[in-house]
Amino acid sequence: MINHAVMLAPILLAQAVRVRRATPRLPGATGPVSGLVRGEGGPLRLAVLGESTVDGVGAATHAEALTGQLADALARGGRAVAWQAVGRTGANARVAREDLLPLLEPADLVVIALGVNDTIELHSATRYRRDLLDLMVSLRRRAGHVPVVLAGVPPMGRFPALPRPLRDVLGARSGALDAAAARLGSLPGVVHVQMPAAMLDPATFAEDRFHPGPEGYRRWAEQLADVSRRLLSDTIQPENR
């Protein structure tokens, strides 16, 4: 396996350079990075932390991107949702802890969406798990025992912008990193949500064929909202039920 990857290295490097040159550089979403979806009672405070998908690349505004659509999906239960998107294009798990976490406002639910940049940077599964764990520990110190939804690493083997064999190599590595992240789902108050490969319909990608478009974000947000509702229900203290 290692020898095979070494033999393919010149091809993979050439393909990576071509993809970088040919792929349109899309900006992050415009508009406010926080907002309120109206509903009943005091709002659920939602914070989403992560890479370019949290920055909203592929959508015109954050209302169409992951955080806004997740807030809308959660608000359909009737409760208001106050949301905050803390994202940076190019961020890996270590950068998220060092640079993005300090920007996080108090929250009742935190969703973390990372892994694509760690995959592209060829980080090992061991490093990714360690960096995520460090992020979790720092998050607990900052925000207390807030419930955390850890979004799975997108299966990069389904990214239309990537040619083979680069697509296969990054697909295998993203799967390895996601398996490492899934182990953190055993932590109290943390749920890991694997992204099914079938969710990545080529028609739901943005113009760059690398990031989700609004429909891709909607599907992802619906999946994360379903899990978030169950997690919040499970972590409500008995006296508050």
C-alpha positions as CSV (number, residue, x, y, z in Angstrom):
1,M,0.0,0.0,0.0
2,I,2.8,2.4,1.0
3,N,4.9,1.4,-2.0
4,H,1.9,1.9,-4.3
5,A,1.3,5.4,-2.9
6,V,5.0,6.2,-3.4
7,M,4.9,5.1,-7.0
8,L,1.9,7.2,-7.6
9,A,3.3,10.3,-5.9
10,P,4.4,12.1,-9.1
11,I,1.0,11.6,-10.7
12,L,-0.8,12.7,-7.5
13,L,1.3,15.8,-7.2
14,A,0.7,16.7,-10.9
15,Q,-3.1,16.2,-10.5
16,A,-3.2,18.2,-7.3
17,V,-1.5,21.1,-9.1
18,R,-3.9,20.9,-12.0
19,V,-6.9,20.8,-9.7
20,R,-5.7,23.8,-7.8
21,R,-5.2,25.8,-11.0
22,A,-8.4,24.8,-12.6
23,T,-10.8,25.0,-9.6
24,P,-12.6,28.3,-9.3
25,R,-11.7,30.1,-6.0
26,L,-15.1,30.8,-4.5
27,P,-15.5,33.3,-1.6
28,G,-17.0,32.7,1.7
29,A,-20.7,33.5,2.3
30,T,-21.5,37.2,2.6
31,G,-23.6,38.9,5.3
32,P,-23.7,38.6,9.1
33,V,-22.0,35.6,10.7
34,S,-24.7,35.5,13.4
35,G,-28.4,35.8,13.5
36,L,-31.7,34.8,15.0
37,V,-34.4,32.5,13.6
38,R,-37.6,33.5,15.4
39,G,-39.6,31.0,17.4
40,E,-41.1,30.5,20.8
41,G,-39.3,31.0,24.1
42,G,-35.7,31.8,24.8
43,P,-33.5,31.0,21.9
44,L,-31.3,27.9,21.6
45,R,-27.8,29.3,21.2
46,L,-26.1,27.4,18.3
47,A,-22.5,27.8,17.4
48,V,-20.9,26.1,14.4
49,L,-17.1,26.0,14.2
50,G,-15.0,24.8,11.4
51,E,-13.4,25.1,7.9
52,S,-14.6,26.5,4.6
53,T,-18.1,24.9,4.9
54,V,-18.7,27.0,8.0
55,D,-17.2,30.0,6.2
56,G,-20.1,29.3,3.7
57,V,-18.0,28.7,0.6
58,G,-20.4,27.7,-2.2
59,A,-23.3,29.7,-0.9
60,A,-24.2,33.4,-1.4
61,T,-25.1,34.1,2.2
62,H,-24.9,32.3,5.6
63,A,-28.6,31.8,5.4
64,E,-28.0,29.5,2.5
65,A,-24.9,27.9,4.0
66,L,-24.5,25.2,6.7
67,T,-25.0,27.3,9.8
68,G,-28.1,29.2,8.6
69,Q,-29.8,26.1,7.2
70,L,-29.0,24.2,10.4
71,A,-30.6,27.0,12.5
72,D,-33.7,26.9,10.2
73,A,-34.0,23.2,10.6
74,L,-33.7,23.3,14.4
75,A,-36.2,26.1,14.6
76,R,-38.8,24.0,12.9
77,G,-39.3,22.4,16.3
78,G,-40.9,25.7,17.4
79,R,-38.0,27.1,19.4
80,A,-36.1,30.2,18.4
81,V,-32.4,29.7,17.4
82,A,-29.7,32.2,17.8
83,W,-26.8,31.2,15.6
84,Q,-23.1,32.0,15.1
85,A,-20.8,30.8,12.3
86,V,-17.1,30.7,13.3
87,G,-15.4,29.4,10.2
88,R,-12.2,30.0,8.2
89,T,-11.4,28.7,4.7
90,G,-8.3,26.5,5.0
91,A,-8.6,25.9,8.7
92,N,-7.5,22.5,10.1
93,A,-8.3,21.1,13.5
94,R,-5.3,22.7,15.1
95,V,-6.0,26.1,13.6
96,A,-9.6,25.8,14.8
97,R,-8.5,25.4,18.4
98,E,-5.8,28.1,18.3
99,D,-7.6,30.8,16.2
100,L,-11.3,30.1,16.0
101,L,-12.3,28.8,19.4
102,P,-11.5,32.2,21.1
103,L,-14.2,33.8,18.9
104,L,-16.9,31.4,20.1
105,E,-19.7,33.0,22.0
106,P,-21.6,31.2,24.8
107,A,-23.7,28.3,23.3
108,D,-26.1,25.6,24.2
109,L,-25.0,23.5,21.2
110,V,-21.7,23.4,19.3
111,V,-21.4,21.8,15.9
112,I,-17.8,21.1,14.6
113,A,-17.2,20.6,10.9
114,L,-13.6,19.9,10.0
115,G,-11.4,17.3,8.3
116,V,-11.1,18.2,4.6
117,N,-8.1,20.4,5.2
118,D,-6.5,17.9,7.5
119,T,-7.0,15.3,4.7
120,I,-5.5,17.6,2.0
121,E,-2.5,18.3,4.2
122,L,-2.0,14.5,4.6
123,H,-2.3,14.5,8.3
124,S,-2.3,11.1,9.9
125,A,-5.4,9.7,11.6
126,T,-3.5,9.8,14.9
127,R,-2.7,13.5,14.6
128,Y,-6.2,14.4,13.5
129,R,-7.7,12.6,16.5
130,R,-5.2,14.2,18.9
131,D,-5.9,17.7,17.5
132,L,-9.7,17.2,17.7
133,L,-9.3,15.9,21.3
134,D,-7.3,19.0,22.1
135,L,-10.0,21.1,20.6
136,M,-12.7,19.3,22.7
137,V,-10.7,19.8,25.9
138,S,-10.2,23.5,25.1
139,L,-13.9,23.9,24.2
140,R,-15.0,22.3,27.5
141,R,-12.7,24.7,29.4
142,R,-14.2,27.7,27.6
143,A,-17.8,26.8,27.3
144,G,-18.5,24.2,30.0
145,H,-20.2,20.8,29.3
146,V,-22.0,22.0,26.2
147,P,-23.3,19.3,23.9
148,V,-21.1,18.8,20.8
149,V,-22.1,17.4,17.4
150,L,-18.9,16.3,15.5
151,A,-19.7,16.3,11.8
152,G,-18.0,13.5,9.9
153,V,-15.2,14.2,7.5
154,P,-16.9,14.4,4.0
155,P,-16.0,11.4,1.9
156,M,-13.6,13.0,-0.6
157,G,-13.8,10.1,-2.9
158,R,-17.2,11.6,-4.0
159,F,-15.8,15.1,-4.8
160,P,-16.4,15.7,-8.5
161,A,-13.5,18.1,-8.8
162,L,-10.9,15.4,-8.0
163,P,-9.6,13.1,-10.7
164,R,-8.5,9.6,-10.2
165,P,-6.2,8.4,-8.7
166,L,-6.1,11.6,-6.5
167,R,-9.8,11.1,-5.7
168,D,-9.2,7.5,-4.5
169,V,-6.2,8.4,-2.3
170,L,-7.9,11.4,-0.6
171,G,-11.1,9.4,-0.3
172,A,-9.2,6.7,1.6
173,R,-7.5,9.2,3.8
174,S,-10.7,11.1,4.6
175,G,-12.3,7.8,5.6
176,A,-9.3,7.1,7.9
177,L,-9.6,10.5,9.5
178,D,-13.3,10.1,10.0
179,A,-12.9,6.7,11.7
180,A,-10.4,8.3,14.1
181,A,-12.8,11.2,14.8
182,A,-15.7,8.7,15.4
183,R,-13.8,7.4,18.4
184,L,-14.4,10.8,20.1
185,G,-18.1,10.0,20.0
186,S,-17.5,8.0,23.2
187,L,-16.9,11.2,25.1
188,P,-19.8,12.4,27.3
189,G,-22.0,14.8,25.5
190,V,-20.4,14.3,22.1
191,V,-22.0,12.7,19.1
192,H,-20.1,11.9,15.9
193,V,-22.3,12.0,12.7
194,Q,-20.8,10.2,9.7
195,M,-21.7,11.7,6.3
196,P,-23.0,9.0,4.0
197,A,-21.4,9.0,0.6
198,A,-24.8,8.8,-1.0
199,M,-25.5,12.3,0.4
200,L,-22.9,13.7,-2.0
201,D,-24.9,14.0,-5.2
202,P,-22.8,15.7,-7.9
203,A,-25.8,18.0,-8.6
204,T,-25.7,19.5,-5.1
205,F,-22.1,20.8,-5.4
206,A,-21.2,24.4,-6.0
207,E,-19.6,25.8,-9.2
208,D,-16.1,24.6,-8.0
209,R,-17.4,21.0,-7.7
210,F,-15.6,20.8,-4.4
211,H,-17.8,22.6,-1.9
212,P,-21.5,22.1,-1.3
213,G,-24.0,24.4,-2.9
214,P,-27.2,25.5,-1.1
215,E,-28.9,22.2,-1.7
216,G,-25.9,20.3,-0.5
217,Y,-25.8,22.4,2.7
218,R,-29.6,21.8,3.2
219,R,-29.2,18.1,3.1
220,W,-26.2,18.2,5.5
221,A,-28.1,20.6,7.8
222,E,-31.1,18.3,8.0
223,Q,-28.9,15.3,8.9
224,L,-27.1,17.3,11.6
225,A,-30.4,18.8,12.9
226,D,-31.9,15.3,13.5
227,V,-28.9,14.2,15.5
228,S,-28.8,17.5,17.4
229,R,-32.4,17.3,18.5
230,R,-31.7,13.8,20.0
231,L,-28.5,14.9,21.7
232,L,-30.2,18.0,23.2
233,S,-33.1,15.8,24.4
234,D,-30.7,13.3,26.0
235,T,-28.7,16.0,27.8
236,I,-31.6,18.0,29.3
237,Q,-31.5,17.7,33.0
238,P,-34.4,15.8,34.6
239,E,-35.6,18.8,36.5
240,N,-35.8,20.8,33.3
241,R,-37.9,18.2,31.4
